[in-house]
């Protein structure tokens, strides 16, 4: 896993050199024409470290399990809230018509 982290950090540095962010480039230099979407996507792999920690760290694994259960519990409420918002938006559109 450390090799993967090192590879991702090195590729991020390469990305910064090839296409620096807008705040690091002067306005007269113009926009960078380099497309580095594939290199930027590699930074997402750093999230896998959380799963590695969850495997080794019991209290974090329990916390992640509770978060997943909570998301499932509030999904019914979120659906009901969406339906109410949709109905009241339709009612508001009918009331505002001339």
Secondary structure, DSSP 8 states (H G I E B T S, - for coil): -HHHHHHHHHHHHHHHHHS--GGGS-GGG-------HHHHHGGGGGGHHHHHHHHH-HHHHHHHHHHHHHHHHHHHHHHHHHHHHHHHHHHHHHHT--
